[in-house]
Amino acid sequence: MSFGIDDLPVRDELRGKSPYGAPQLDVPVRLNTNENPYPLPEPLVERIAERVREAARNLNRYPDRDAVQLRTELAAYLTKTGKYPLGMANVWAANGSNEVIQQLLQTFGGPGRTAIGFEPSYSMHPLIARGTGTGWISGPRGEDFTIDLAAARRAIAEHRPDVVFITTPNNPTGNAVPPETVLALYDAAQAAKPSMVIVDEAYIEFSHGDSLLPLLEGRPHLVVSRTMSKAFGAAGLRLGYLAAHPAVVDAVQLVRLPYHLSAVTQATALAALEHTDTLLKYVEQLKSERDRLVSELRAIGYAVTESDANFVQFGRFEDTHAAWQKILDRGVLVRDNGVPGWLRVSAGTPKENDAFLDAVRDLQCFVGDIPTPPEGAGRMSRVGRVERTTKETSVLVEIDLDGTGRTDIATGVGFYDHMLDQLGRHGLFDLTVKTDGDLHIDSHHTIEDTALALGAAFKQALGDKVGIYRFGNCTVPLDESLAQVTVDLSGRPYLVHTEPENMAQMIGEYDTTMTRHILESFVAQAQIALHVHVPYGRNAHHIVECQFKALARALRYASERDPRAAGILPSTKGAL
């Protein structure tokens, strides 16, 4: 006679359920569990060994029950990276962020109480809720996987949950939740109950934006949970932590198991915290690889969700599991999270990511159960995103070549902002530029590094250049000044630039001698040939502005798709 789970007196809400877990298969490339692919550096391994050896001498004794030293160092790390001062009393640690969440639900949830999350999201939230006897409510997301704020507010008002989960960046979709949305949901939760609001920031170190830790100020019902599994590359350590009002930290200790964090765990985590600068450099590498995956998947023709995590959600597939299997057949394991039409891939090493990209390119050869991306899908994905950080500047540039001219520019140099705005509006490029530079010295590095990042983003957005016109030219008069611009998206950088001599050197904080350097920097990174000629003009403002306007339109004409040359690379050499 067989005997299984159903023959046991299991709680009714657990019957028919499956345990959490991703497939663990022996394949050459595993990109399915959002692990950090880089092993811990050897100096850290040695430091862990030292600390564990020291702890081992006292394993006959229970560990520090309150993990005071560990919580103190975690608070210091959060204060340094999260731009919000925290002390040991604000921080609690446990065996992975899942135990942190479990303790929170044991404290604030439980039988007769409910929790709400906005799905698809981290699947452990409802599982832990079920395990603690907390009722689960599935809140709404939009088709683009963002939280539908109006619908979310209505759900909170209707159900009056005791706990609200907000995952940002969201797993499995990767998109971040704006701070204003979190604040609106927090206010809605307080109006309804009040309720505890848990912001799950497991992937925040990979985000393009900042942590929401500063939102803790004046909000005692807000909790931010974190993990050392991802950014710290310590998935095997199982160490999670939270930041909150000291009263919340005191409350969760009512349900913690005695001596829940082993001495070995505490020693290992403390060693890792001594090496945060090194570990966060790996994070920067993974962020770059993540952005590369987004760009190349879109260039291939896939739909991709914006990602602020160390993974990318891509699709769309008519048969998601069949697509997953075809990728696996090529030796690459990705994740099928059950989101219809979508798969998720973790950012790996460059070599692992190359293997994945080769696999999904091969997928294009299959028709039927594995669809090729819909015709025209690539027309929505000519987007470039570049982050450039030096000792002098930090630059973010995003450009969509198929936009409508929407711009969001902030370099700190007013006239330069105006010129970049003209570039976006006349080129019909959706353009975002955010630069934080050493303007206390002068504007040179800010202007130069922005131009370099802009050129790199433009090149990224162009992709394979198949079907474009390639050549563009425009002549723009501006009162007494005239600019003539011709561009070839050739892949070979070359600049010819002439403008009137002896014009005024400064326009506000903008040095007009930088115009040529802007063009040089842009051309070098965009890999284009550019001829800019201003035969006459008197007013320095007009001379510079007509160049940017003419450049914008020439780039627009050159990068537009020729409907008669669909699928054709505009080069007799077969390469650009």
C-alpha positions as CSV (number, residue, x, y, z in Angstrom):
1,M,0.0,0.0,0.0
2,S,1.4,3.4,-1.0
3,F,1.4,6.2,1.5
4,G,1.9,9.9,0.6
5,I,1.3,13.4,1.8
6,D,-2.4,13.2,1.2
7,D,-2.6,10.4,3.7
8,L,-1.2,12.6,6.4
9,P,-3.3,15.1,8.5
10,V,-1.8,18.0,6.5
11,R,-3.5,21.4,6.9
12,D,-6.2,21.9,4.3
13,E,-4.5,25.0,2.8
14,L,-1.4,23.0,2.1
15,R,-3.0,20.1,0.2
16,G,-2.3,20.0,-3.5
17,K,0.5,22.5,-3.2
18,S,4.2,22.1,-4.4
19,P,7.3,23.2,-2.6
20,Y,9.2,26.2,-3.8
21,G,12.2,25.6,-6.0
22,A,13.8,26.0,-9.4
23,P,15.0,23.1,-11.4
24,Q,18.6,22.1,-10.5
25,L,20.0,20.5,-13.6
26,D,23.6,19.7,-14.6
27,V,24.1,21.9,-17.7
28,P,27.0,23.9,-18.9
29,V,25.3,27.3,-18.3
30,R,22.9,27.8,-15.4
31,L,21.1,31.2,-15.5
32,N,17.9,30.4,-13.7
33,T,18.2,31.3,-10.0
34,N,19.5,34.9,-10.0
35,E,22.7,33.9,-8.3
36,N,25.8,36.0,-8.5
37,P,28.0,34.0,-11.0
38,Y,31.3,35.3,-9.6
39,P,33.0,33.2,-6.8
40,L,34.0,35.1,-3.7
41,P,37.5,36.6,-4.1
42,E,40.3,34.7,-2.5
43,P,41.2,37.4,0.1
44,L,37.6,37.2,1.3
45,V,37.7,33.4,1.4
46,E,40.7,33.6,3.5
47,R,39.1,36.1,5.9
48,I,36.0,33.9,6.2
49,A,38.3,31.0,7.1
50,E,40.0,33.1,9.8
51,R,36.7,34.3,11.3
52,V,35.1,30.9,11.2
53,R,38.2,29.3,12.8
54,E,37.9,31.8,15.6
55,A,34.2,31.1,16.0
56,A,34.8,27.4,16.0
57,R,36.8,27.6,19.2
58,N,33.5,28.6,21.0
59,L,31.0,26.3,19.2
60,N,30.3,24.6,22.5
61,R,28.6,27.8,23.5
62,Y,25.4,29.3,22.0
63,P,26.1,32.2,19.5
64,D,25.3,35.9,20.2
65,R,21.5,35.7,20.5
66,D,21.0,39.2,19.3
67,A,23.8,39.3,16.7
68,V,24.8,42.7,17.9
69,Q,28.0,43.1,16.0
70,L,26.5,41.8,12.8
71,R,23.5,44.1,13.1
72,T,25.8,47.0,13.8
73,E,27.9,46.4,10.6
74,L,24.8,45.8,8.5
75,A,23.5,49.2,9.7
76,A,26.8,50.8,8.8
77,Y,26.5,49.3,5.3
78,L,23.0,50.5,4.8
79,T,23.9,53.9,6.0
80,K,26.8,54.1,3.6
81,T,25.0,52.8,0.5
82,G,21.3,53.7,1.2
83,K,21.9,57.4,2.0
84,Y,19.9,57.2,5.3
85,P,21.4,56.9,8.8
86,L,20.6,53.7,10.6
87,G,21.8,52.1,13.9
88,M,21.9,48.6,15.2
89,A,18.4,49.1,16.8
90,N,16.9,49.6,13.3
91,V,18.3,46.3,11.9
92,W,17.3,42.7,12.3
93,A,19.0,39.7,10.7
94,A,17.9,36.1,10.0
95,N,18.6,33.0,7.9
96,G,17.8,34.5,4.5
97,S,15.3,37.2,3.6
98,N,12.7,34.4,3.6
99,E,13.0,33.9,7.3
100,V,12.9,37.7,7.7
101,I,9.6,37.7,5.8
102,Q,8.4,34.6,7.8
103,Q,9.1,36.4,11.1
104,L,7.3,39.5,9.9
105,L,4.2,37.5,9.0
106,Q,4.3,35.5,12.2
107,T,4.3,38.9,14.0
108,F,1.9,40.9,12.0
109,G,0.0,38.3,10.0
110,G,-1.3,34.9,11.1
111,P,-4.8,33.2,11.4
112,G,-7.6,35.7,10.8
113,R,-5.3,38.2,9.2
114,T,-4.4,38.9,5.5
115,A,-1.5,40.0,3.3
116,I,-1.7,41.5,-0.2
117,G,1.0,41.4,-3.0
118,F,0.9,42.6,-6.6
119,E,1.4,39.7,-8.9
120,P,3.3,38.4,-10.7
121,S,5.8,38.9,-8.0
122,Y,8.1,36.9,-5.6
123,S,6.3,33.5,-5.3
124,M,7.6,33.0,-1.8
125,H,5.4,35.8,-0.4
126,P,2.1,33.8,-0.7
127,L,3.9,30.6,0.2
128,I,5.2,32.0,3.5
129,A,1.8,33.6,4.1
130,R,0.1,30.3,3.7
131,G,2.7,28.7,6.0
132,T,1.9,31.2,8.7
133,G,-1.8,30.9,8.4
134,T,-2.1,34.4,6.8
135,G,-4.7,34.8,4.1
136,W,-3.3,35.9,0.8
137,I,-4.8,38.5,-1.6
138,S,-3.5,38.8,-5.1
139,G,-3.3,42.4,-6.1
140,P,-3.4,43.8,-9.7
141,R,-0.5,44.7,-12.0
142,G,-0.9,46.3,-15.4
143,E,-0.1,44.6,-18.8
144,D,3.4,46.2,-18.6
145,F,3.9,44.6,-15.1
146,T,3.8,48.0,-13.3
147,I,1.5,48.3,-10.3
148,D,-1.8,49.8,-11.3
149,L,-1.9,52.4,-8.5
150,A,-5.6,53.2,-8.8
151,A,-6.6,49.5,-8.7
152,A,-4.1,48.8,-5.9
153,R,-5.6,51.6,-3.8
154,R,-9.1,50.2,-4.3
155,A,-7.9,46.7,-3.4
156,I,-6.3,47.9,-0.2
157,A,-9.4,49.9,0.8
158,E,-11.6,46.9,0.0
159,H,-9.7,44.2,1.7
160,R,-8.0,46.2,4.5
161,P,-5.0,43.8,4.6
162,D,-2.7,43.6,7.7
163,V,0.4,43.4,5.6
164,V,1.2,44.9,2.1
165,F,4.1,43.5,0.1
166,I,5.9,45.7,-2.5
167,T,8.8,44.1,-4.4
168,T,11.2,46.5,-6.0
169,P,12.9,45.6,-8.2
170,N,10.2,43.1,-8.8
171,N,10.9,39.4,-9.3
172,P,10.3,37.9,-11.8
173,T,9.7,40.9,-14.1
174,G,12.7,43.1,-13.0
175,N,11.0,46.5,-13.1
176,A,11.3,48.9,-10.2
177,V,8.5,50.6,-8.3
178,P,8.7,54.4,-8.2
179,P,9.0,56.0,-4.8
180,E,5.9,58.0,-5.3
181,T,3.9,54.7,-5.8
182,V,5.3,53.2,-2.7
183,L,4.4,56.3,-0.7
184,A,0.8,56.3,-2.2
185,L,0.4,52.6,-1.2
186,Y,1.8,53.3,2.3
187,D,-0.7,56.1,2.8
188,A,-3.5,53.9,1.5
189,A,-2.5,51.1,3.8
190,Q,-2.5,53.4,6.8
191,A,-5.9,54.8,5.9
192,A,-7.3,51.3,5.6
193,K,-6.1,49.6,8.8
194,P,-3.2,50.8,9.5
195,S,-1.1,48.0,7.9
196,M,2.5,47.0,7.8
197,V,4.1,47.7,4.4
198,I,7.1,45.5,3.5
199,V,9.3,46.7,0.7
200,D,11.3,43.7,-0.6
201,E,14.7,45.1,-1.9
202,A,16.5,41.8,-2.5
203,Y,17.9,43.2,-5.8
204,I,18.2,46.9,-5.0
205,E,22.0,46.9,-5.4
206,F,21.5,46.2,-9.2
207,S,19.0,49.0,-9.7
208,H,19.5,52.1,-11.8
209,G,17.9,54.0,-9.0
210,D,18.3,54.4,-5.2
211,S,17.1,52.4,-2.3
212,L,13.9,53.4,-0.6
213,L,15.5,53.4,2.8
214,P,15.0,57.2,3.3
215,L,11.2,56.6,3.2
216,L,11.6,55.0,6.6
217,E,11.7,58.5,8.1
218,G,8.5,59.1,10.0
219,R,6.9,55.9,8.8
220,P,7.0,53.3,11.6
221,H,4.8,50.9,9.7
222,L,7.3,50.6,6.8
223,V,9.9,47.8,6.6
224,V,12.7,47.3,4.0
225,S,14.0,43.8,3.6
226,R,17.3,42.8,2.1
227,T,19.5,39.8,1.4
228,M,23.2,39.0,1.1
229,S,22.5,36.3,-1.4
230,K,22.6,38.4,-4.6
231,A,24.9,41.5,-4.5
232,F,27.2,39.9,-1.9
233,G,27.4,36.7,-3.9
234,A,26.6,34.7,-0.8
235,A,23.6,32.6,-1.7
236,G,25.0,29.7,0.2
237,L,25.3,31.8,3.4
238,R,21.6,32.3,3.9
239,L,21.6,35.7,5.5
240,G,18.8,38.2,5.2
241,Y,18.0,41.4,7.1
242,L,15.6,44.2,7.5
243,A,15.6,47.9,8.3
244,A,12.7,49.5,10.2
245,H,11.7,51.4,13.3
246,P,13.2,50.0,16.5
247,A,9.7,49.0,17.6
248,V,9.4,46.7,14.6
249,V,12.8,45.1,15.4
250,D,11.6,44.5,19.0
251,A,8.4,43.0,17.7
252,V,9.9,40.4,15.4
253,Q,12.0,39.1,18.3
254,L,8.8,37.9,20.0
255,V,8.7,35.1,17.4
256,R,12.3,34.5,16.6
257,L,13.7,31.0,17.5
258,P,16.3,31.1,20.3
259,Y,19.9,31.5,18.9
260,H,18.5,31.4,15.4
261,L,21.7,32.7,13.7
262,S,24.7,30.4,14.1
263,A,28.1,31.6,15.1
264,V,29.4,30.4,11.8
265,T,26.8,32.4,9.9
266,Q,27.5,35.5,11.8
267,A,31.3,35.1,11.4
268,T,30.9,34.6,7.6
269,A,28.6,37.6,7.1
270,L,30.9,39.8,9.1
271,A,33.8,38.8,6.9
272,A,31.8,39.6,3.8
273,L,30.9,43.0,5.1
274,E,34.6,43.8,5.4
275,H,34.9,43.4,1.6
276,T,31.8,45.3,0.4
277,D,33.8,47.6,-1.9
278,T,35.2,44.6,-3.8
279,L,31.9,42.8,-3.9
280,L,30.0,45.8,-5.2
281,K,32.5,46.0,-8.1
282,Y,31.2,42.6,-9.3
283,V,27.7,44.2,-9.0
284,E,28.7,46.9,-11.5
285,Q,30.0,44.2,-13.9
286,L,26.7,42.4,-13.6
287,K,24.7,45.6,-14.2
288,S,26.6,46.2,-17.4
289,E,26.0,42.6,-18.5
290,R,22.3,42.9,-17.6
291,D,22.0,46.0,-19.8
292,R,23.8,44.2,-22.6
293,L,21.3,41.3,-22.4
294,V,18.4,43.8,-22.6
295,S,19.9,45.6,-25.6
296,E,20.8,42.4,-27.5
297,L,17.6,40.6,-26.9
298,R,15.7,43.6,-28.2
299,A,18.0,43.8,-31.2
300,I,17.2,40.1,-31.9
301,G,13.5,41.0,-31.8
302,Y,12.3,39.9,-28.4
303,A,10.1,41.9,-26.1
304,V,12.0,42.7,-22.9
305,T,10.7,44.1,-19.6
306,E,12.8,47.0,-18.2
307,S,15.1,45.6,-15.6
308,D,16.6,47.0,-12.4
309,A,17.6,43.6,-11.2
310,N,20.3,41.0,-12.0
311,F,17.9,39.2,-14.4
312,V,15.9,40.0,-17.5
313,Q,12.4,38.9,-18.5
314,F,11.9,38.3,-22.2
315,G,9.3,36.9,-24.6
316,R,6.8,36.6,-25.9
317,F,6.1,32.9,-26.6
318,E,3.0,31.0,-27.5
319,D,4.3,27.9,-25.7
320,T,6.6,29.1,-22.9
321,H,7.7,25.7,-21.7
322,A,8.6,24.6,-25.2
323,A,10.8,27.7,-25.6
324,W,12.4,26.9,-22.3
325,Q,13.1,23.4,-23.4
326,K,14.6,24.5,-26.7
327,I,17.0,26.8,-24.9
328,L,17.8,24.0,-22.4
329,D,18.6,21.7,-25.4
330,R,21.4,24.1,-26.2
331,G,22.9,23.7,-22.8
332,V,21.5,26.9,-21.2
333,L,19.1,26.7,-18.2
334,V,16.8,29.7,-17.8
335,R,13.6,30.1,-15.6
336,D,10.0,29.5,-16.5
337,N,8.3,31.4,-13.7
338,G,4.8,30.6,-14.9
339,V,4.2,34.1,-16.3
340,P,2.4,33.3,-19.6
341,G,4.5,34.1,-22.6
342,W,7.6,35.1,-20.7
343,L,10.9,33.5,-19.6
344,R,13.5,34.9,-17.2
345,V,17.3,34.8,-17.6
346,S,19.8,35.7,-14.9
347,A,22.8,37.9,-15.8
348,G,25.9,35.7,-15.8
349,T,29.5,36.1,-16.8
350,P,30.1,37.5,-20.3
351,K,30.9,34.0,-21.6
352,E,27.7,32.6,-20.1
353,N,25.6,35.4,-21.5
354,D,27.1,34.9,-25.0
355,A,26.1,31.3,-24.8
356,F,22.5,32.3,-23.8
357,L,22.3,34.9,-26.6
358,D,23.5,32.3,-29.2
359,A,20.8,29.9,-27.9
360,V,18.0,32.4,-28.3
361,R,19.2,33.5,-31.7
362,D,19.0,29.8,-32.8
363,L,15.5,29.9,-31.4
364,Q,14.5,32.2,-34.3
365,C,15.0,29.3,-36.7
366,F,12.0,27.4,-35.2
367,V,8.5,28.0,-36.4
368,G,5.4,26.5,-35.0
369,D,5.6,25.6,-31.3
370,I,8.4,28.1,-30.9
371,P,7.3,31.3,-32.6
372,T,9.7,33.8,-34.1
373,P,9.0,37.2,-32.5
374,P,6.1,38.9,-34.3
375,E,6.9,40.9,-37.4
376,G,7.8,44.4,-36.5
377,A,8.7,43.6,-32.9
378,G,12.1,45.1,-33.4
379,R,10.6,48.3,-34.5
380,M,9.8,49.1,-30.9
381,S,13.1,48.2,-29.5
382,R,15.8,50.6,-30.9
383,V,16.7,51.7,-27.4
384,G,20.2,52.4,-26.0
385,R,21.0,52.9,-22.3
386,V,24.5,53.7,-21.1
387,E,25.8,54.5,-17.6
388,R,29.3,56.0,-17.5
389,T,31.0,56.6,-14.2
390,T,34.5,58.2,-13.7
391,K,36.2,60.1,-10.9
392,E,34.8,63.3,-12.3
393,T,31.3,62.4,-13.4
394,S,28.4,60.0,-13.3
395,V,26.3,59.9,-16.5
396,L,23.1,58.1,-17.5
397,V,21.8,58.3,-21.1
398,E,18.8,56.6,-22.5
399,I,17.7,57.1,-26.1
400,D,14.8,55.6,-28.1
401,L,15.3,56.2,-31.8
402,D,11.7,55.5,-32.5
403,G,10.3,58.0,-30.0
404,T,8.3,61.2,-30.3
405,G,10.8,63.7,-29.0
406,R,10.2,63.5,-25.3
407,T,13.2,64.6,-23.3
408,D,14.4,64.7,-19.7
409,I,17.7,66.5,-19.5
410,A,19.8,67.5,-16.5
411,T,23.5,68.0,-16.8
412,G,23.8,71.1,-14.6
413,V,24.9,73.2,-17.6
414,G,21.9,75.1,-18.7
415,F,22.7,75.9,-22.3
416,Y,24.0,72.3,-22.8
417,D,20.7,71.0,-21.5
418,H,18.9,73.2,-24.0
419,M,21.0,71.9,-26.9
420,L,20.4,68.2,-25.9
421,D,16.7,69.0,-25.6
422,Q,16.9,70.3,-29.2
423,L,18.7,67.1,-30.2
424,G,15.9,65.0,-28.8
425,R,13.0,67.1,-30.1
426,H,14.2,67.6,-33.6
427,G,15.5,64.1,-34.0
428,L,12.2,62.7,-32.6
429,F,14.3,60.7,-30.1
430,D,13.0,60.0,-26.7
431,L,16.1,61.2,-24.7
432,T,17.0,61.0,-21.1
433,V,20.3,62.5,-19.9
434,K,21.3,62.7,-16.2
435,T,24.8,63.9,-15.4
436,D,26.3,64.6,-12.0
437,G,29.7,66.2,-12.6
438,D,32.5,68.2,-11.0
439,L,31.0,71.5,-11.9
440,H,32.7,73.1,-8.9
441,I,35.9,72.9,-11.0
442,D,34.4,73.6,-14.5
443,S,32.0,72.1,-17.0
444,H,34.5,70.4,-19.2
445,H,34.3,66.8,-17.8
446,T,30.5,67.1,-17.5
447,I,30.1,68.1,-21.2
448,E,32.7,65.7,-22.5
449,D,31.5,62.6,-20.6
450,T,27.9,63.2,-21.5
451,A,28.8,63.4,-25.2
452,L,30.7,60.1,-24.9
453,A,27.8,58.4,-23.2
454,L,25.3,59.8,-25.7
455,G,27.4,58.4,-28.6
456,A,27.6,55.0,-27.0
457,A,23.9,54.9,-26.4
458,F,23.1,56.0,-30.0
459,K,25.4,53.2,-31.3
460,Q,23.7,50.7,-29.0
461,A,20.2,51.8,-30.1
462,L,21.1,51.5,-33.8
463,G,21.7,47.8,-33.3
464,D,22.5,45.9,-36.5
465,K,21.5,48.9,-38.8
466,V,19.5,46.6,-41.1
467,G,17.0,48.4,-43.1
468,I,18.1,52.0,-42.3
469,Y,18.7,54.8,-44.8
470,R,22.2,55.1,-43.4
471,F,22.8,58.6,-44.9
472,G,21.2,61.8,-43.8
473,N,21.7,65.5,-44.2
474,C,20.0,68.7,-43.2
475,T,20.5,72.5,-43.5
476,V,19.1,74.7,-40.8
477,P,19.0,78.5,-40.8
478,L,18.7,80.4,-37.5
479,D,18.3,84.1,-38.2
480,E,21.8,85.2,-39.4
481,S,23.4,81.7,-38.9
482,L,23.3,78.6,-41.1
483,A,24.4,75.0,-40.3
484,Q,24.9,72.2,-42.8
485,V,25.2,68.7,-41.4
486,T,25.7,65.4,-43.3
487,V,26.0,62.0,-41.6
488,D,27.0,58.5,-42.6
489,L,26.2,55.7,-40.0
490,S,29.2,53.9,-41.4
491,G,30.8,52.3,-38.4
492,R,33.9,54.4,-39.1
493,P,34.4,57.5,-36.9
494,Y,35.4,60.6,-38.8
495,L,34.6,64.3,-38.1
496,V,34.9,67.4,-40.3
497,H,33.9,70.5,-38.4
498,T,34.0,74.2,-39.4
499,E,32.4,77.2,-37.7
500,P,33.0,81.0,-37.6
501,E,36.1,82.1,-35.7
502,N,36.2,84.8,-33.0
503,M,32.6,84.2,-31.7
504,A,31.9,84.8,-28.0
505,Q,33.5,82.0,-25.9
506,M,30.8,81.7,-23.2
507,I,27.1,81.2,-23.4
508,G,26.2,81.2,-19.7
509,E,28.3,78.4,-18.3
510,Y,28.8,76.8,-21.7
511,D,32.2,77.2,-23.3
512,T,31.6,77.4,-27.1
513,T,35.0,75.9,-27.8
514,M,33.5,72.7,-26.5
515,T,31.1,72.3,-29.4
516,R,33.7,70.6,-31.6
517,H,34.8,68.4,-28.7
518,I,31.2,67.3,-28.1
519,L,31.0,66.3,-31.7
520,E,34.4,64.5,-31.6
521,S,33.3,62.6,-28.5
522,F,30.0,61.7,-29.9
523,V,31.4,60.5,-33.2
524,A,34.1,58.4,-31.6
525,Q,31.5,56.5,-29.5
526,A,28.7,56.4,-32.1
527,Q,31.1,55.2,-34.8
528,I,29.8,57.5,-37.5
529,A,31.2,59.9,-40.1
530,L,30.0,63.4,-39.5
531,H,30.5,66.6,-41.5
532,V,29.3,69.9,-39.8
533,H,29.8,73.2,-41.6
534,V,28.7,76.6,-40.4
535,P,29.6,78.9,-43.3
536,Y,28.4,82.1,-41.6
537,G,26.9,83.5,-38.4
538,R,27.4,86.2,-35.8
539,N,25.5,85.3,-32.7
540,A,27.2,82.5,-30.7
541,H,23.9,81.2,-29.4
542,H,22.5,80.9,-32.9
543,I,25.7,79.3,-34.3
544,V,25.7,76.5,-31.8
545,E,22.0,75.9,-31.7
546,C,21.6,75.6,-35.5
547,Q,24.4,72.9,-35.4
548,F,22.5,70.8,-32.8
549,K,19.2,71.2,-34.7
550,A,20.7,70.2,-38.0
551,L,22.6,67.3,-36.4
552,A,19.4,66.0,-34.8
553,R,17.5,66.0,-38.1
554,A,20.4,64.5,-40.1
555,L,20.7,61.7,-37.5
556,R,16.9,61.2,-37.6
557,Y,16.9,60.8,-41.4
558,A,19.9,58.5,-41.4
559,S,18.6,56.2,-38.7
560,E,15.0,55.9,-40.0
561,R,14.0,52.7,-41.7
562,D,13.6,52.5,-45.5
563,P,10.4,50.6,-46.1
564,R,11.8,49.4,-49.5
565,A,15.0,47.9,-47.9
566,A,13.5,45.8,-45.1
567,G,16.0,43.3,-43.9
568,I,18.8,44.7,-46.1
569,L,22.0,46.1,-44.7
570,P,22.8,49.3,-46.6
571,S,26.4,48.4,-47.5
572,T,27.8,46.5,-50.5
573,K,30.5,45.2,-48.1
574,G,28.0,43.4,-46.1
575,A,29.0,45.1,-42.9
576,L,28.7,48.5,-41.2
